[in-house]
Amino acid sequence: MFEPTVREEVHIVREVLEGAFSPQLATQVMFEALQQSGAVPGSTEEVLHFCRTGLASVVEEMVGADVREIVLQRLEQVLVKGDRTGTDIPIEVDLDDDSVTMVMPTVWRQPVSVLVLAGTPHFATQLHAALGDGRVHVTTVDGEEDTRRAVFSSAPLIVMVDATAPPSMDRGTIATTLRSLPDNVLPVVWGRETEYGDGLEQALQAAGVTATISLRYGHGIGPLLDLVQARYTS
């Protein structure tokens, strides 16, 4: 069982983004950048490199080069100089209605517990880094017994199978596990378009698991944020 931790500088990057953008846009920018980078930065130098490369690229793609320059200046100001002056001033951006998920509250009453079944902790760490521990509590497990223990101990509201980095459990066992979840727990498959995700979808149908929501990772973090938000408000 793995619970992710990230460097304080990574949380600072997210906070600077949330000062510039709405919480939902900041989260989408952060998550997409982490997905493209492939890993959460593990040192101060890696955080700066992440900001100047992957994050800068995603900001430009989503809101334009001018905004990218402003955001980069703010990040350098905080991470290099330790000066947060003016970094909480919102930046006006023009977005299509479909480019951002539903409005997400800045302050949550308590984190939403998410249990991830995966062969690696990468997705859970990225989700934790993008949302912050004030919004989600993420645990990764790989194995039937560990999954049962985690469902009991962490009382997750979402149990997600990461089909982009599948757990070692066979698909039939996963289907049985998801079918036995409490009624208030939402089963989710992340990476429906992968070969593993397609096979798992068939196993779930064969096992009579009909309440599962399947998400395509190619569609980005937005639909998953909608599910987390729905669990938070329910």
C-alpha positions in Angstrom: 0.0 0.0 0.0 1.4 3.4 -1.1 0.4 6.9 0.0 2.1 9.6 -2.2 4.2 12.5 -0.9 5.4 15.3 -3.0 8.0 18.1 -2.4 6.8 21.4 -0.9 7.9 23.2 -4.1 5.4 21.1 -6.1 2.6 22.3 -3.8 3.9 25.9 -4.2 3.6 25.5 -8.0 0.0 24.5 -7.7 -0.7 27.4 -5.3 0.8 29.9 -7.8 -1.4 28.4 -10.6 -4.4 28.7 -8.3 -3.6 32.4 -7.7 -3.5 33.0 -11.4 -6.4 30.8 -12.6 -9.6 29.2 -11.2 -9.0 26.1 -9.1 -10.4 23.8 -11.8 -8.2 25.3 -14.6 -5.1 25.3 -12.3 -5.7 21.6 -11.5 -6.1 20.7 -15.2 -3.0 22.6 -16.2 -1.0 20.9 -13.4 -2.2 17.4 -14.1 -1.7 17.6 -17.9 1.8 18.9 -17.3 2.6 16.1 -14.9 1.2 13.6 -17.3 3.4 14.9 -20.1 6.4 15.0 -17.9 5.9 11.4 -16.8 6.8 11.9 -13.2 6.4 14.3 -10.3 9.6 16.4 -9.8 11.7 15.1 -7.0 14.2 17.9 -6.4 14.3 21.7 -6.5 16.1 21.6 -9.8 13.6 19.2 -11.3 10.7 21.5 -10.1 12.3 24.4 -11.9 12.9 22.4 -15.0 9.3 21.1 -14.9 8.0 24.7 -14.7 10.2 25.9 -17.6 9.4 23.0 -19.9 6.3 20.8 -19.5 4.2 23.2 -17.4 5.1 26.2 -19.6 4.1 24.2 -22.7 0.7 23.2 -21.3 0.0 26.8 -20.1 0.8 28.1 -23.6 -1.4 25.4 -25.2 -4.4 26.1 -23.0 -4.3 29.9 -22.5 -1.6 31.3 -24.8 2.0 32.5 -24.9 1.4 35.8 -23.2 -0.2 34.1 -20.1 2.6 31.6 -20.1 5.2 34.4 -19.7 3.3 35.9 -16.8 2.9 32.5 -15.1 6.6 31.7 -15.6 7.6 35.0 -14.1 5.5 34.4 -11.0 6.9 30.9 -10.6 10.5 32.1 -10.9 9.7 34.9 -8.4 8.4 32.5 -5.8 10.6 29.5 -6.3 13.9 31.4 -6.9 13.4 34.5 -4.9 10.9 33.4 -2.3 8.7 36.4 -3.0 4.9 35.8 -3.4 4.1 39.5 -4.0 1.3 39.8 -6.6 1.1 36.1 -7.3 -2.4 35.9 -6.1 -3.8 38.3 -8.7 -6.1 36.4 -11.1 -5.2 36.5 -14.8 -8.0 36.9 -17.2 -8.1 34.1 -19.8 -10.5 33.3 -22.6 -11.5 29.7 -22.7 -14.1 27.6 -24.6 -16.9 26.4 -22.3 -15.9 22.8 -22.9 -12.2 23.2 -22.0 -12.7 23.3 -18.3 -14.6 21.1 -15.9 -17.3 22.1 -13.5 -16.6 24.8 -10.9 -14.5 23.4 -8.1 -14.5 24.9 -4.6 -11.2 26.4 -3.4 -11.7 25.1 0.1 -13.1 21.6 0.7 -14.7 20.4 3.9 -12.5 17.3 3.9 -10.5 15.4 1.3 -12.2 12.8 -0.9 -10.6 9.4 -0.4 -9.5 7.7 -3.6 -8.1 4.2 -3.8 -6.1 3.4 -6.9 -5.5 -0.2 -8.1 -2.3 0.0 -10.1 1.1 -1.6 -10.8 2.9 1.7 -10.1 2.1 4.8 -7.9 2.7 7.3 -10.7 -1.0 8.1 -11.4 -1.8 8.5 -7.7 1.2 10.8 -7.1 0.2 13.0 -10.1 -3.4 13.2 -8.8 -2.2 14.1 -5.3 0.2 16.7 -6.7 -2.4 18.3 -9.0 -5.2 18.5 -6.4 -3.4 18.7 -3.1 -3.9 16.8 0.1 -6.6 19.2 1.1 -8.8 17.9 -1.7 -7.9 14.2 -2.1 -6.4 11.4 0.0 -5.0 8.9 -2.5 -3.7 5.4 -1.8 -2.3 2.9 -4.3 -2.6 -0.9 -3.9 -1.7 -3.9 -6.0 -3.2 -7.1 -4.8 -6.5 -8.6 -3.7 -5.7 -8.7 0.0 -4.2 -5.2 0.1 -7.3 -3.9 -1.7 -9.7 -5.5 0.8 -7.7 -4.0 3.7 -7.5 -0.5 2.1 -11.3 -0.5 1.4 -11.8 -1.2 5.1 -9.2 1.2 6.5 -9.5 4.2 4.2 -13.2 4.0 3.4 -12.7 5.3 -0.2 -15.5 7.1 -2.1 -13.8 6.2 -5.4 -12.0 3.0 -6.3 -10.1 3.5 -9.5 -8.3 0.9 -11.7 -5.4 2.5 -13.6 -5.4 0.6 -16.9 -2.4 2.6 -18.1 -0.3 0.9 -15.5 -2.4 -2.2 -14.6 -2.2 -4.0 -11.3 -0.9 -7.5 -11.1 -4.4 -8.8 -10.3 -6.2 -10.6 -13.1 -9.2 -8.9 -14.6 -11.7 -11.4 -13.2 -10.4 -10.8 -9.6 -10.7 -7.0 -10.1 -14.3 -7.4 -11.4 -15.2 -9.5 -8.4 -13.6 -6.9 -6.1 -15.4 -4.0 -7.7 -18.7 -5.9 -7.5 -18.3 -6.3 -3.8 -17.7 -2.6 -3.0 -20.1 -0.8 -0.7 -23.0 1.0 -2.5 -21.6 4.4 -1.7 -18.2 3.7 -3.5 -17.9 4.6 -7.2 -15.8 2.2 -9.3 -13.8 3.9 -12.1 -11.6 2.6 -14.9 -8.9 5.1 -16.0 -7.6 4.4 -19.5 -10.6 2.8 -21.2 -8.8 3.0 -24.6 -5.9 0.8 -23.6 -5.8 -2.9 -24.3 -6.0 -3.7 -20.6 -8.9 -1.3 -20.1 -10.8 -2.9 -23.0 -10.3 -6.4 -21.6 -11.3 -5.2 -18.1 -14.5 -3.6 -19.5 -15.5 -7.0 -20.9 -14.7 -8.8 -17.6 -16.8 -6.3 -15.7 -19.7 -6.8 -18.1 -19.4 -10.6 -17.7 -19.4 -10.3 -13.9 -22.5 -8.1 -14.0 -20.7 -4.9 -12.7 -22.8 -2.2 -14.3 -22.1 0.8 -12.2 -18.5 1.3 -13.3 -17.6 4.6 -15.0 -14.9 4.3 -17.7 -12.7 7.3 -18.6 -10.3 7.8 -21.5 -7.0 9.2 -20.3 -6.8 10.9 -23.7 -9.7 13.2 -22.6 -7.6 14.6 -19.8 -8.3 15.1 -16.1 -11.5 17.1 -16.5 -14.0 14.2 -16.4 -12.2 12.7 -13.4 -12.4 16.0 -11.5 -16.1 16.0 -12.2 -16.4 12.6 -10.5 -14.3 13.7 -7.5 -16.3 16.9 -7.2 -19.6 14.8 -7.3 -18.3 12.5 -4.5 -17.4 15.6 -2.5 -20.8 17.2 -2.7 -22.8 14.0 -2.4 
